[in-house]
Structures are given as structure tokens and as C-alpha cells.
Amino acid sequence: MPLVVVGSVAIDNIETPTARRDNCLGGSATHFSYAASFFTTVRLVGVVGEDWPAEHTELLSNRGVDVTGLSQVSGGKTFTWTGRYEPNMNDRETLEVELNVFGEFDPVLPEAYRNAKYVFLANGVPGVQMKVLSQVPGRRLAVADTMDLWIQTQRDDLDALLQELDGLVLNDSEAKLITGTENLVEAGHKVRAMGPKFVVIKKGEHGAMFFSEHETYVMPAYPTPDVVDPTGAGDSFAGGMMGYLTEQDNFDPSTLKRAMAYGTLTASFNVEGFGLERMQQITREDIDRRMVEFEKMLSF
């Protein structure tokens, strides 16, 4: 069962308290795709410039990611993000953002992608995300990510998008911003009342919260001591979650809960290296072994 993801494909320059890496393969759709590829076939829709290294495309292809929908703009430059993490590895400062070709991104899905049943709209302009949904009329599950910029500047379009979604993934500060409340439980229910059937609030090292009509729960993070680079952790979480749901071709409550756990564990590997370095070293079996440990941790 294929899973379609639409979003940013980027080059990241990352500085942490102990090291720096330039020209890392990054972007929300990239981290999502790689994480989801451990569970299902992924079809990626994004845009890059003429400066895009061919080896990055090969890396994704070798993981089984379908890159037919990755377009390259002649003469253009790839979206580039430069950031610095604080010593606590939770807070970060964006030093520079160059949208480049992503600033004009107007995705047109290849014909083979349009019969997708599972769709993830990685962080992007809400109006563009809405246009993507119009290209997959037979979808069974559509989930999106968002950010504070769109909440502040594109609220009307975002509100319209929420009416069309089955699920929304956002972080704790975004949940507070969109609802105007500091209480995350209240915020989660308020966001769900805006349209999505379920809402996932990411809390970084503190795990994630799930809200639906019938249940609310907290999924703790896996306690990895080796946090090297948190970039893309939220996208990897979403990739693991959506990848598992697509693999199972099911999103009943028990499957959703297990998908949340798989998302948490996939993200726990992502933070153990810069960019996709650690992810390239693991297999599905590694994730499943960590799941056994995780289940023991949560049993009492």
C-alpha cells in the first residue's frame, strides 16, 4: 500500500553545542519519507534546484522511496535551512532560511500517485496543502503537519484545511498558539473540534499526546541518551506513525496507538545522528527490537 507525502526537500546546515554539519540532506518530506520507508512504499512529491546532489536522490531511491514526484528546477537553488541548537538540544535558533525553489512550490501529483489512499501533507503553505488534497479524491486517511508561521499568517486557509483532514500533527507551542490556551489537554480537544478526527501534539523529549473523540492519552518518548541532532525528529515521528498505519491498512484506535509508538521509536533513532546518518545504519528489525523494550517499559 503506497503512502504519498508532499513537502519540503532541503539542504540543512546544523550546529549543535558539540559539532557542526553542513550540506546535510534535510527537509520535512525527506525525513518523513525515510522513516516511513521502513514500513511501506513511499511516494515523494517535492522540488529541488539545479544544485541538488544526485547522490541524495540515489539515497532515497535505494531506500525504496519513489522519487518520480521530485522535480528539479533548472537554474534554481534548493531550499536551504541553517540552524543552531542550544545546550538543552530542545531549543534552536534559525540562523538563515533560503526558500529558493520551495518558495514557488506548486505540486502536481504524477498520475500514478492520484489513487493514493494514505496521504501526508508535510509542513507547508495551507493553501498548497489544500490543492494537494484535491488531487487525491479517493483518499482514506489524510494527515497534515503545520507550523506557527501559517497559524499567524494563513489562519483562514489553515482553518479551511482543518475541515478536510482526518488527522493533524503539531507541536505543543503550535497547539497553544492556534487555540490561545496554555493547557495542552484543553488545546488538543479544541484543535480536534476545528475539524480533524484526531490530533497528535508532539512534546519533544516528553513524547506526544493523542486526542480523538473517544480517547486521550500520552505516549512517552523512548529514553535515548544519545541525542546528537534533533532535526527532523517530528517528521520522522510522523513518518513512522503514518508508515505503520499504511502498512496495516487500518487506523482503528488500537492500530493508531501502536502507530504512535512506532513513530516515537523511529524518531528516537533519528536523533542519534546528524541528518539521516543514524537512520541509514538501522533496519526494521532494529525498530521492532526497540518496540519490545518499549512495551516492557510501559507495562506495570
C-alpha positions in Angstrom: 0.0 0.0 0.0 1.7 3.3 -1.1 1.9 6.4 1.1 2.1 9.8 -0.6 3.9 12.6 1.1 4.2 16.2 -0.1 6.5 18.7 1.4 10.0 20.3 1.6 13.2 18.7 0.4 16.2 20.7 1.6 19.8 21.1 2.4 20.5 21.7 6.1 23.4 23.3 7.9 23.3 22.2 11.5 25.2 23.4 14.5 25.0 21.8 17.9 26.9 22.5 21.2 29.5 19.9 20.2 29.6 19.7 16.4 28.5 21.2 13.1 27.5 19.5 9.8 26.9 21.4 6.5 25.1 20.2 3.4 23.0 17.6 5.2 20.1 16.0 3.4 17.1 17.5 5.1 13.5 18.8 4.7 10.3 17.7 6.3 9.2 15.3 3.4 12.7 13.8 3.3 12.8 12.8 7.0 9.2 11.6 6.8 9.9 9.5 3.7 13.0 7.8 5.0 11.2 7.0 8.3 8.0 5.7 6.6 10.1 3.6 4.2 10.8 1.1 7.0 7.1 0.2 6.9 5.6 0.8 3.4 6.2 2.1 -0.1 6.6 5.9 -0.1 5.9 8.3 -3.0 7.6 11.6 -2.5 6.5 14.9 -4.0 8.9 17.8 -3.7 11.1 20.3 -5.6 14.8 20.9 -5.7 17.2 23.1 -7.6 19.9 22.5 -10.1 22.4 22.4 -7.2 20.8 19.3 -5.8 23.3 16.4 -5.4 22.4 13.3 -7.4 23.6 11.1 -4.5 20.8 12.4 -2.3 18.2 11.2 -4.8 20.0 7.9 -5.1 19.9 7.5 -1.3 16.2 7.9 -1.2 15.7 5.6 -4.3 17.9 2.9 -2.7 15.5 3.0 0.4 12.7 2.2 -2.0 11.2 5.8 -2.0 9.5 6.6 -5.3 11.0 9.9 -6.4 9.0 10.3 -9.6 7.3 13.3 -7.9 10.6 15.0 -7.1 11.0 17.8 -9.6 14.3 19.6 -10.3 14.2 23.3 -11.5 16.8 24.1 -14.0 18.9 27.1 -12.8 17.1 27.1 -9.4 18.6 26.6 -5.9 17.4 24.1 -3.4 15.6 25.2 -0.2 18.3 25.7 2.5 18.0 25.9 6.3 20.7 26.8 8.7 20.2 26.5 12.5 21.9 26.2 15.9 20.8 24.2 18.8 21.0 25.3 22.4 22.8 23.1 25.0 19.5 21.6 26.1 19.0 20.3 22.5 15.3 21.2 22.6 15.6 24.9 21.8 17.1 26.1 18.5 17.7 29.3 16.6 17.2 29.6 12.9 20.1 31.4 11.6 19.1 31.6 7.9 16.3 30.3 5.7 16.6 30.4 1.9 13.3 29.2 0.4 14.6 29.3 -3.2 12.6 26.9 -5.4 10.4 25.8 -2.5 9.0 29.3 -2.3 7.2 28.8 -5.6 6.3 25.1 -4.9 3.0 24.3 -6.7 2.9 20.5 -6.5 1.3 18.5 -9.3 1.0 14.8 -8.4 2.0 12.3 -11.0 -1.0 10.3 -12.3 0.2 7.2 -10.6 0.1 9.0 -7.2 -3.5 10.2 -7.5 -5.2 7.0 -6.4 -3.4 7.1 -3.1 -5.4 6.0 0.0 -2.9 7.4 2.5 -1.6 11.0 2.2 0.6 13.1 4.5 0.9 16.8 4.0 4.3 17.7 5.5 4.7 21.2 6.8 3.8 23.7 4.1 1.5 26.6 3.0 -2.1 25.5 3.9 -3.4 26.7 0.5 -0.9 24.5 -1.3 -1.8 21.6 1.0 -5.4 22.0 0.1 -4.6 21.8 -3.6 -2.8 18.5 -3.0 -5.9 17.1 -1.3 -8.0 18.0 -4.4 -5.6 15.7 -6.4 -6.3 12.6 -4.3 -10.1 12.3 -4.2 -10.2 8.7 -3.2 -8.0 9.1 0.0 -9.0 7.1 3.1 -6.6 8.9 5.5 -5.2 12.4 5.1 -3.0 13.8 7.8 -1.1 17.1 7.9 1.6 19.0 9.8 1.7 22.7 10.3 3.8 25.4 12.0 3.5 28.8 13.8 4.1 30.8 10.7 1.0 29.5 9.0 -1.1 29.9 12.2 -0.1 33.5 12.4 -0.2 34.5 8.7 -2.5 32.0 6.9 -5.2 31.3 9.5 -8.2 31.4 7.2 -6.6 28.9 4.8 -5.5 26.7 7.7 -9.0 26.7 9.2 -10.4 25.6 5.8 -7.7 22.8 5.6 -8.6 21.5 9.1 -12.1 20.8 7.9 -10.7 18.4 5.2 -8.3 16.5 7.4 -8.6 13.2 9.2 -5.6 14.0 11.4 -3.3 16.9 12.4 0.2 16.7 13.9 1.6 19.8 15.6 4.0 20.6 18.4 3.0 21.9 21.9 3.7 25.6 21.2 1.7 25.5 18.0 -1.2 23.9 19.8 -1.2 26.7 22.4 -0.9 29.3 19.6 -3.7 28.0 17.5 -6.1 27.7 20.4 -5.0 30.5 22.7 -4.7 28.3 25.7 -1.7 27.1 27.8 -3.4 23.8 28.9 -2.4 21.2 26.4 -5.3 18.9 27.2 -7.7 21.7 26.5 -5.7 22.7 23.4 -5.8 19.2 22.0 -9.6 19.0 22.3 -10.1 22.5 20.9 -7.9 21.7 17.8 -9.9 18.5 17.2 -13.1 20.5 17.4 -11.8 22.5 14.4 -12.2 19.6 12.1 -9.6 16.7 12.4 -10.9 13.4 13.7 -7.7 13.0 15.7 -4.9 15.3 16.8 -1.3 14.5 17.8 0.6 17.1 19.9 4.4 16.5 19.8 6.3 17.3 23.0 9.9 16.6 22.0 11.7 14.7 24.7 8.5 14.4 26.6 6.7 12.3 24.0 3.4 13.0 22.4 -0.3 13.4 23.2 -3.2 11.8 21.3 -6.7 13.2 21.1 -9.8 11.7 19.5 -13.5 11.7 20.2 -13.2 8.6 22.4 -9.8 8.7 24.0 -6.9 10.8 25.2 -3.5 9.5 26.1 0.2 10.4 26.4 2.9 8.3 24.7 6.2 8.8 26.4 9.4 9.3 24.4 12.0 6.5 24.2 14.7 7.4 26.7 17.7 7.5 24.3 20.8 9.1 25.9 22.5 9.8 22.6 20.8 12.9 21.3 23.1 14.1 18.5 20.8 16.2 16.3 17.0 16.6 16.8 16.5 18.0 13.3 13.7 16.1 11.6 12.6 14.2 14.7 9.0 15.3 14.4 8.9 14.4 10.7 10.4 11.0 11.5 7.8 10.5 14.2 5.1 11.3 11.6 6.7 9.0 9.1 6.9 6.1 11.4 3.3 6.6 12.5 1.9 7.0 9.0 4.1 4.3 7.6 2.8 1.8 10.1 -0.9 2.8 9.5 -0.4 2.4 5.8 1.3 -1.0 6.2 -1.6 -2.2 8.3 -4.2 -0.5 6.0 -6.1 0.2 9.2 -6.5 3.1 11.6 -8.7 1.8 14.3 -7.9 3.0 17.9 -5.6 0.1 18.8 -3.7 0.4 15.5 -3.4 4.2 15.9 -1.9 3.7 19.4 0.7 1.2 18.1 1.4 3.6 15.2 2.1 6.3 17.7 4.6 4.0 19.4 6.3 3.2 16.2 6.5 6.9 15.4 8.1 7.5 18.7 10.7 4.8 18.3 11.6 5.8 14.7 12.2 9.3 15.9 14.4 8.0 18.7 16.8 6.6 16.1 16.7 9.8 14.0 18.1 12.0 16.8 21.1 9.7 17.3 22.9 11.1 14.3 23.2 14.2 12.1 20.6 14.3 9.3 19.9 10.8 8.1 23.2 9.3 9.3 21.8 7.1 12.0 18.7 6.1 10.0 21.0 4.7 7.3 22.5 2.3 9.9 19.3 0.7 11.1 16.7 -1.8 9.8 13.1 -2.5 10.6 14.3 -5.3 12.9 16.1 -2.7 15.0 12.9 -0.7 15.4 11.0 -3.8 16.3 13.6 -4.7 18.9 13.3 -1.3 20.4 9.5 -1.8 20.4 9.9 -4.9 22.6 11.9 -2.8 25.1 9.3 0.0 24.9 6.4 -2.3 25.6 8.2 -3.7 28.7 8.8 -0.1 29.9 5.1 0.7 29.6 3.9 -2.4 31.4 3.3 -2.3 35.1 
